[in-house]
Amino acid sequence: MKTIALVAKHGKREAVTLAQKLKRKYPRLTFLAEAHLASRLGWRPTADLELGRRADLVVVLGGDGTLIQAARLLRGRAVPILGVNLGSLGFMTEVPVEGLFPFFDRAVRGKARIESRMKLSCRLLRGGRVLVEDEVLNEVVINKSALARIADHETWLGDDLVALFKSDGVIFSTPTGSTAYSLSAGGPIVHPQVDCVVVTPICPHALTQRPLVVPAHQVLRTTLKSEVSDVYLTMDGKTGHPLETGDRIEVQRSKNRVHVVRNDELEYFGILREKLHWGER
């Protein structure tokens, strides 16, 4: 690996210091930095498209949100992401600051353990025309504003009707995203090596409408059936797209995956116990 892309959380002074140390310690490697980090380092800024196209390895200096941003920059390229935890939770950014250089050294030599994570592709269709198409690592969310009424979300899995969710919204989550918004809405925790989609209604009107885990290879389709305003489609927490009655959202497993450098000293349930106090009484 010769070209390293650095993606950092905005305003993190520690990220600037670590970027400087990496460049000094590895002078033979080419380091690229996104615009806001490059300006603080005094480097030439690299456009997002070029950053994702040229990188052999991405180093994330931040938290899980920053890692999700890095995955978007790669646009499906199978490039490993090494996440250094400068955030507060850090489910995916597993490498501690003090362990950066040993992990980085193994990664650039191709010796690091890499884990492949499933992504979802999402399309928003209106009148048969595709308005929005994107991929997510965590979740696709249909949600209403605080003052809007509950809406009807007719949801199908392949040719089978799942339910007419009368709810504040619906979350379609990957296993990686199962510990994010879906978990807060009552969804299950799913091991990241299980390829599936978690369907979680948000505040459903009927208590019988519970979260579901469905096969990843089938297409999920949800149509907004009710005449309501202020309903939005949001993908991985990015800017919401306003929805209209009759809009259809299609979700399915993406052919692209995210490749994350794993910390050999951590295991998944240990992370749950540390971050979520999993299993405590």
C-alpha positions, 0 to 999 in steps of 0.5 A: 500500500502506497497511498493513504487517505486520512479522514478525520472528525471535524474540530479534533485537534488530536487528529491533526497531531496524529496525521502529522506523526504518521507522515513523519514516521512513514516518509515513503508513503503518499498521504492524502487528506480531505479538505478540512483536515488538509487546511489545518495541516497545511497540505494540498487538499484532496477532492473527495472523488480523488481521495476515494479513487486513489486510496490504498488504505483509509485511516479514520481519525474519529468515531463511527460517524467518521468511518461511515463518511469514509466508506461513502468516499470510497464509493464501493471500492474494496479498500480497507478502513483502519478506524482510530477511535477518537470518539465516545462510542467506537463500535467500528473504530476499534484501534486505540490511539496508542495502538495506531502505529503497530496496526498501521504498520501491519495494514500497509504490509497487508498483514492486518485482519480485515472484516467485510461488512454488508451494505444496503443499496436504496432507491427512491422512486416516484411515478416509476422514476428513480429520484435518489439512489445511494448505499448505506453502511448503517441504515435507511430511515423513513421518518416524520417530523415532530408535528406530523401524524403517523403514516401508513407504510406498506412493506413487501419482501419480494412478492410477500406482503410483510405489513402495513406499518402504521407508525412514525416511520420504519428503519431498514438496518444492516447488521452493523447498524443494528446497534445504532438507531434501530437498537434505540427503536427496540430492534435486535442486536445482530452479529455483523457477520450475519447477512440480513436486514433488520426492519424496525417500525418506529413507535408503531400504533399497534403493539403487535408490529414488532421488529423483523429480521429478513433475508438479505438477498430479497428486495424490500419495498415500502410505499407511503400510502397515507396523505401526510406531509413532513415525511423524509427518507434519510440514509446513514444520517445524511440530509433527508429527502422529502417524501410524497404519497405513493413514493416507493423505497426499495432496499436490498443488499448491495454488491459492495461491502465495507472492509474494516481493519479489526483489532485482534485484541477485541471480540464482538461481544466484548465490545458490546459489554464495554460499550453497551454494558451488555449482559449486566444486571 
